Amino acid sequence: MTSQYKRELTRFMSFKDGVTYSNDRVFTTAELLQVTPDHLCRWMHKQAYGDPEPAEDMKPVHRRSSTLEFTKKALSSFMPRVHTSWDPVTERGNPTRSDAVNKLIKKVKKFEVRREGADSQARRAVEFNEFLNLLQLIRAQWKSDVSAYMVSSVLTLQWHICARIDDMMKLQFSNFSPNTQYPSTLLLQMRWSKNINEERDAPEQIVIGSMDPK
């Protein structure tokens, strides 16, 4: 997440200064103290509306409020006065915590409620019937080709062990072991998943074979 925050800061500062900075550029405290709510609003307008100074009749169809909230959170983490609210009189504090920025995000949310903003890209869990349809599509596409069995096997095992597709690409025979208690099954430990940090995070799973093509 830190690397994502840094990329967002680099993109913002490049926009603000009109200079293309590399992602390894280190911004000084003095540079960051020059950031104001106006700079942030222009950047967020550019993201949401496609224009740093959008006309009244323009709609935020390019980015959703959730993206702007991420921008706010990412940039806030680099602000020298991160815990201080923005004071418009003294122009000191954390500019991401200003009324102008909060009102901008709130306005974009209103457009989303009215279905006048950017389309949602939110993901949801796949349903079982959708998964079966996917398997049927794969088998129909390749028919008797060995690829149909290979891809189907990967997907069915992924479903069985609740894994990510990138986890499946790291799967090896050495990850399986015999199950002495239930010889007709196998044991599997998925030790490389992104959320595995300790030994206890990778419990043994039982893999059950099936002659059912579904």
C-alpha positions as YAML, in Angstrom:
chain: A
units: angstrom
residues:
- id: 1
  name: MET
  ca: [0.00, 0.00, 0.00]
- id: 2
  name: THR
  ca: [2.90, 2.37, 0.75]
- id: 3
  name: SER
  ca: [4.14, 2.06, -2.84]
- id: 4
  name: GLN
  ca: [0.65, 2.91, -4.12]
- id: 5
  name: TYR
  ca: [0.57, 5.98, -1.89]
- id: 6
  name: LYS
  ca: [3.97, 7.05, -3.21]
- id: 7
  name: ARG
  ca: [2.85, 6.67, -6.82]
- id: 8
  name: GLU
  ca: [-0.19, 8.82, -6.11]
- id: 9
  name: LEU
  ca: [2.00, 11.50, -4.52]
- id: 10
  name: THR
  ca: [4.32, 11.47, -7.54]
- id: 11
  name: ARG
  ca: [1.40, 11.82, -9.94]
- id: 12
  name: PHE
  ca: [-0.06, 14.69, -7.93]
- id: 13
  name: MET
  ca: [3.22, 16.59, -7.60]
- id: 14
  name: SER
  ca: [3.91, 16.11, -11.31]
- id: 15
  name: PHE
  ca: [0.51, 17.64, -12.06]
- id: 16
  name: LYS
  ca: [0.98, 20.45, -9.56]
- id: 17
  name: ASP
  ca: [4.45, 21.46, -10.73]
- id: 18
  name: GLY
  ca: [4.01, 20.67, -14.41]
- id: 19
  name: VAL
  ca: [7.04, 18.40, -14.24]
- id: 20
  name: THR
  ca: [7.23, 14.66, -14.85]
- id: 21
  name: TYR
  ca: [8.81, 13.25, -11.69]
- id: 22
  name: SER
  ca: [10.07, 9.69, -11.40]
- id: 23
  name: ASN
  ca: [8.55, 7.56, -8.67]
- id: 24
  name: ASP
  ca: [11.83, 7.51, -6.72]
- id: 25
  name: ARG
  ca: [11.80, 11.29, -6.39]
- id: 26
  name: VAL
  ca: [11.93, 12.34, -2.72]
- id: 27
  name: PHE
  ca: [9.92, 15.48, -2.00]
- id: 28
  name: THR
  ca: [11.24, 17.75, 0.72]
- id: 29
  name: THR
  ca: [9.21, 19.05, 3.65]
- id: 30
  name: ALA
  ca: [9.41, 22.53, 2.15]
- id: 31
  name: GLU
  ca: [7.88, 21.29, -1.11]
- id: 32
  name: LEU
  ca: [5.07, 19.48, 0.67]
- id: 33
  name: LEU
  ca: [4.29, 22.51, 2.85]
- id: 34
  name: GLN
  ca: [3.51, 24.44, -0.33]
- id: 35
  name: VAL
  ca: [0.57, 22.15, -1.13]
- id: 36
  name: THR
  ca: [-2.80, 23.86, -0.66]
- id: 37
  name: PRO
  ca: [-6.44, 22.74, -0.87]
- id: 38
  name: ASP
  ca: [-6.66, 24.50, -4.23]
- id: 39
  name: HIS
  ca: [-3.91, 22.28, -5.64]
- id: 40
  name: LEU
  ca: [-5.70, 19.19, -4.36]
- id: 41
  name: CYS
  ca: [-9.08, 20.29, -5.72]
- id: 42
  name: ARG
  ca: [-7.59, 20.96, -9.14]
- id: 43
  name: TRP
  ca: [-6.02, 17.50, -9.13]
- id: 44
  name: MET
  ca: [-9.25, 15.81, -8.04]
- id: 45
  name: HIS
  ca: [-11.26, 17.78, -10.59]
- id: 46
  name: LYS
  ca: [-8.82, 16.62, -13.25]
- id: 47
  name: GLN
  ca: [-9.32, 13.01, -12.20]
- id: 48
  name: ALA
  ca: [-13.11, 13.11, -11.84]
- id: 49
  name: TYR
  ca: [-14.13, 15.61, -14.52]
- id: 50
  name: GLY
  ca: [-11.17, 15.45, -16.87]
- id: 51
  name: ASP
  ca: [-10.58, 19.17, -16.33]
- id: 52
  name: PRO
  ca: [-8.91, 20.95, -13.37]
- id: 53
  name: GLU
  ca: [-11.50, 23.71, -13.69]
- id: 54
  name: PRO
  ca: [-14.73, 21.97, -14.77]
- id: 55
  name: ALA
  ca: [-17.69, 23.93, -16.11]
- id: 56
  name: GLU
  ca: [-20.97, 23.87, -14.20]
- id: 57
  name: ASP
  ca: [-22.61, 21.49, -16.66]
- id: 58
  name: MET
  ca: [-19.80, 18.91, -16.55]
- id: 59
  name: LYS
  ca: [-20.27, 15.57, -14.78]
- id: 60
  name: PRO
  ca: [-17.62, 13.55, -12.87]
- id: 61
  name: VAL
  ca: [-17.70, 10.59, -15.25]
- id: 62
  name: HIS
  ca: [-14.00, 9.68, -15.15]
- id: 63
  name: ARG
  ca: [-13.42, 8.74, -11.50]
- id: 64
  name: ARG
  ca: [-15.62, 7.78, -8.56]
- id: 65
  name: SER
  ca: [-15.60, 9.29, -5.09]
- id: 66
  name: SER
  ca: [-13.84, 6.19, -3.74]
- id: 67
  name: THR
  ca: [-10.87, 6.99, -5.99]
- id: 68
  name: LEU
  ca: [-10.81, 10.56, -4.71]
- id: 69
  name: GLU
  ca: [-10.96, 9.30, -1.13]
- id: 70
  name: PHE
  ca: [-7.97, 7.09, -1.86]
- id: 71
  name: THR
  ca: [-6.15, 10.11, -3.28]
- id: 72
  name: LYS
  ca: [-6.98, 12.08, -0.14]
- id: 73
  name: LYS
  ca: [-5.75, 9.30, 2.16]
- id: 74
  name: ALA
  ca: [-2.59, 8.67, 0.14]
- id: 75
  name: LEU
  ca: [-1.55, 12.33, -0.05]
- id: 76
  name: SER
  ca: [-2.50, 12.96, 3.58]
- id: 77
  name: SER
  ca: [0.06, 10.39, 4.72]
- id: 78
  name: PHE
  ca: [2.86, 12.54, 3.27]
- id: 79
  name: MET
  ca: [1.72, 15.91, 4.60]
- id: 80
  name: PRO
  ca: [4.10, 17.35, 7.25]
- id: 81
  name: ARG
  ca: [1.16, 18.42, 9.45]
- id: 82
  name: VAL
  ca: [-0.78, 15.22, 8.87]
- id: 83
  name: HIS
  ca: [-2.78, 15.34, 12.13]
- id: 84
  name: THR
  ca: [-3.72, 19.03, 11.97]
- id: 85
  name: SER
  ca: [-6.93, 20.25, 10.34]
- id: 86
  name: TRP
  ca: [-6.53, 22.90, 7.66]
- id: 87
  name: ASP
  ca: [-6.90, 26.49, 8.91]
- id: 88
  name: PRO
  ca: [-8.03, 28.71, 5.98]
- id: 89
  name: VAL
  ca: [-7.05, 31.88, 7.87]
- id: 90
  name: THR
  ca: [-3.42, 31.01, 8.58]
- id: 91
  name: GLU
  ca: [-3.27, 28.54, 5.65]
- id: 92
  name: ARG
  ca: [-1.59, 25.98, 7.84]
- id: 93
  name: GLY
  ca: [-2.33, 22.35, 8.57]
- id: 94
  name: ASN
  ca: [-3.15, 19.34, 6.46]
- id: 95
  name: PRO
  ca: [-4.72, 20.51, 3.17]
- id: 96
  name: THR
  ca: [-6.38, 17.13, 2.59]
- id: 97
  name: ARG
  ca: [-8.50, 17.82, 5.69]
- id: 98
  name: SER
  ca: [-9.90, 21.07, 4.33]
- id: 99
  name: ASP
  ca: [-13.60, 21.83, 3.75]
- id: 100
  name: ALA
  ca: [-12.94, 22.38, 0.05]
- id: 101
  name: VAL
  ca: [-11.62, 18.85, -0.45]
- id: 102
  name: ASN
  ca: [-14.37, 17.25, 1.63]
- id: 103
  name: LYS
  ca: [-17.10, 19.18, -0.20]
- id: 104
  name: LEU
  ca: [-15.66, 18.18, -3.57]
- id: 105
  name: ILE
  ca: [-15.79, 14.48, -2.69]
- id: 106
  name: LYS
  ca: [-19.29, 14.87, -1.27]
- id: 107
  name: LYS
  ca: [-20.44, 16.54, -4.50]
- id: 108
  name: VAL
  ca: [-19.07, 13.67, -6.59]
- id: 109
  name: LYS
  ca: [-20.95, 11.22, -4.36]
- id: 110
  name: LYS
  ca: [-24.21, 13.06, -5.09]
- id: 111
  name: PHE
  ca: [-23.66, 12.62, -8.81]
- id: 112
  name: GLU
  ca: [-23.12, 8.89, -8.23]
- id: 113
  name: VAL
  ca: [-26.39, 8.59, -6.32]
- id: 114
  name: ARG
  ca: [-28.16, 10.21, -9.28]
- id: 115
  name: ARG
  ca: [-26.39, 7.81, -11.70]
- id: 116
  name: GLU
  ca: [-24.65, 10.77, -13.27]
- id: 117
  name: GLY
  ca: [-21.13, 9.90, -12.18]
- id: 118
  name: ALA
  ca: [-18.57, 7.28, -13.17]
- id: 119
  name: ASP
  ca: [-19.79, 3.69, -13.34]
- id: 120
  name: SER
  ca: [-18.99, 1.53, -10.34]
- id: 121
  name: GLN
  ca: [-16.11, -0.91, -10.79]
- id: 122
  name: ALA
  ca: [-16.86, -2.73, -7.55]
- id: 123
  name: ARG
  ca: [-16.28, -6.49, -7.66]
- id: 124
  name: ARG
  ca: [-18.38, -9.19, -6.07]
- id: 125
  name: ALA
  ca: [-17.92, -12.87, -5.37]
- id: 126
  name: VAL
  ca: [-18.72, -15.22, -8.24]
- id: 127
  name: GLU
  ca: [-21.86, -17.32, -7.77]
- id: 128
  name: PHE
  ca: [-21.77, -21.13, -8.02]
- id: 129
  name: ASN
  ca: [-24.00, -21.21, -11.11]
- id: 130
  name: GLU
  ca: [-21.74, -18.64, -12.77]
- id: 131
  name: PHE
  ca: [-18.77, -20.87, -12.01]
- id: 132
  name: LEU
  ca: [-20.50, -23.88, -13.60]
- id: 133
  name: ASN
  ca: [-21.32, -21.81, -16.68]
- id: 134
  name: LEU
  ca: [-17.65, -20.84, -16.93]
- id: 135
  name: LEU
  ca: [-16.58, -24.50, -16.87]
- id: 136
  name: GLN
  ca: [-19.12, -25.40, -19.55]
- id: 137
  name: LEU
  ca: [-17.94, -22.51, -21.70]
- id: 138
  name: ILE
  ca: [-14.30, -23.60, -21.40]
- id: 139
  name: ARG
  ca: [-15.10, -27.20, -22.30]
- id: 140
  name: ALA
  ca: [-17.26, -26.15, -25.23]
- id: 141
  name: GLN
  ca: [-14.56, -23.79, -26.48]
- id: 142
  name: TRP
  ca: [-11.75, -26.34, -26.52]
- id: 143
  name: LYS
  ca: [-13.85, -29.53, -26.71]
- id: 144
  name: SER
  ca: [-11.43, -32.47, -26.75]
- id: 145
  name: ASP
  ca: [-8.34, -30.27, -26.59]
- id: 146
  name: VAL
  ca: [-6.09, -30.95, -23.60]
- id: 147
  name: SER
  ca: [-6.34, -27.24, -22.71]
- id: 148
  name: ALA
  ca: [-9.97, -27.75, -21.71]
- id: 149
  name: TYR
  ca: [-8.95, -30.29, -19.05]
- id: 150
  name: MET
  ca: [-5.99, -28.25, -17.88]
- id: 151
  name: VAL
  ca: [-7.89, -24.96, -17.44]
- id: 152
  name: SER
  ca: [-10.92, -26.71, -15.94]
- id: 153
  name: SER
  ca: [-8.71, -28.51, -13.44]
- id: 154
  name: VAL
  ca: [-7.04, -25.28, -12.38]
- id: 155
  name: LEU
  ca: [-10.38, -23.51, -11.89]
- id: 156
  name: THR
  ca: [-12.09, -26.37, -10.04]
- id: 157
  name: LEU
  ca: [-9.16, -26.77, -7.65]
- id: 158
  name: GLN
  ca: [-9.06, -23.00, -7.16]
- id: 159
  name: TRP
  ca: [-12.74, -23.10, -6.19]
- id: 160
  name: HIS
  ca: [-12.20, -26.12, -3.96]
- id: 161
  name: ILE
  ca: [-9.41, -24.55, -1.88]
- id: 162
  name: CYS
  ca: [-10.74, -20.95, -2.02]
- id: 163
  name: ALA
  ca: [-7.58, -19.66, -3.67]
- id: 164
  name: ARG
  ca: [-6.65, -16.71, -5.86]
- id: 165
  name: ILE
  ca: [-5.74, -17.40, -9.48]
- id: 166
  name: ASP
  ca: [-2.18, -16.16, -8.90]
- id: 167
  name: ASP
  ca: [-1.92, -18.65, -6.02]
- id: 168
  name: MET
  ca: [-2.79, -21.45, -8.44]
- id: 169
  name: MET
  ca: [0.07, -20.47, -10.73]
- id: 170
  name: LYS
  ca: [2.54, -21.22, -7.90]
- id: 171
  name: LEU
  ca: [1.07, -24.61, -7.08]
- id: 172
  name: GLN
  ca: [3.54, -27.53, -7.07]
- id: 173
  name: PHE
  ca: [3.26, -31.28, -6.48]
- id: 174
  name: SER
  ca: [5.32, -30.85, -3.32]
- id: 175
  name: ASN
  ca: [2.46, -28.86, -1.80]
- id: 176
  name: PHE
  ca: [0.35, -32.04, -1.69]
- id: 177
  name: SER
  ca: [0.82, -34.87, 0.78]
- id: 178
  name: PRO
  ca: [-0.99, -38.16, 1.54]
- id: 179
  name: ASN
  ca: [-3.79, -38.12, 4.09]
- id: 180
  name: THR
  ca: [-3.15, -41.17, 6.28]
- id: 181
  name: GLN
  ca: [-6.43, -40.71, 8.12]
- id: 182
  name: TYR
  ca: [-8.49, -40.66, 4.92]
- id: 183
  name: PRO
  ca: [-6.40, -42.38, 2.21]
- id: 184
  name: SER
  ca: [-8.84, -41.48, -0.58]
- id: 185
  name: THR
  ca: [-8.04, -37.79, -0.09]
- id: 186
  name: LEU
  ca: [-4.98, -35.54, -0.19]
- id: 187
  name: LEU
  ca: [-3.71, -32.79, 2.09]
- id: 188
  name: LEU
  ca: [-2.73, -29.40, 0.73]
- id: 189
  name: GLN
  ca: [-1.06, -26.40, 2.35]
- id: 190
  name: MET
  ca: [-1.13, -23.08, 0.52]
- id: 191
  name: ARG
  ca: [1.88, -21.34, 2.06]
- id: 192
  name: TRP
  ca: [2.59, -18.66, -0.55]
- id: 193
  name: SER
  ca: [-0.68, -16.70, -0.64]
- id: 194
  name: LYS
  ca: [-0.37, -12.93, -0.10]
- id: 195
  name: ASN
  ca: [-2.21, -13.13, 3.24]
- id: 196
  name: ILE
  ca: [0.03, -15.85, 4.69]
- id: 197
  name: ASN
  ca: [2.40, -14.34, 7.23]
- id: 198
  name: GLU
  ca: [2.74, -17.06, 9.87]
- id: 199
  name: GLU
  ca: [2.78, -20.87, 9.97]
- id: 200
  name: ARG
  ca: [-0.69, -20.95, 11.50]
- id: 201
  name: ASP
  ca: [-2.06, -18.95, 8.57]
- id: 202
  name: ALA
  ca: [-1.58, -21.96, 6.29]
- id: 203
  name: PRO
  ca: [-3.65, -24.83, 7.73]
- id: 204
  name: GLU
  ca: [-3.90, -28.16, 5.93]
- id: 205
  name: GLN
  ca: [-6.83, -28.46, 3.56]
- id: 206
  name: ILE
  ca: [-8.41, -31.71, 2.42]
- id: 207
  name: VAL
  ca: [-8.66, -32.22, -1.34]
- id: 208
  name: ILE
  ca: [-11.40, -34.66, -2.34]
- id: 209
  name: GLY
  ca: [-11.37, -36.26, -5.78]
- id: 210
  name: SER
  ca: [-14.54, -36.52, -7.84]
- id: 211
  name: MET
  ca: [-15.63, -38.28, -11.02]
- id: 212
  name: ASP
  ca: [-18.39, -35.71, -11.44]
- id: 213
  name: PRO
  ca: [-17.38, -33.51, -14.42]
- id: 214
  name: LYS
  ca: [-19.04, -30.56, -12.71]
...
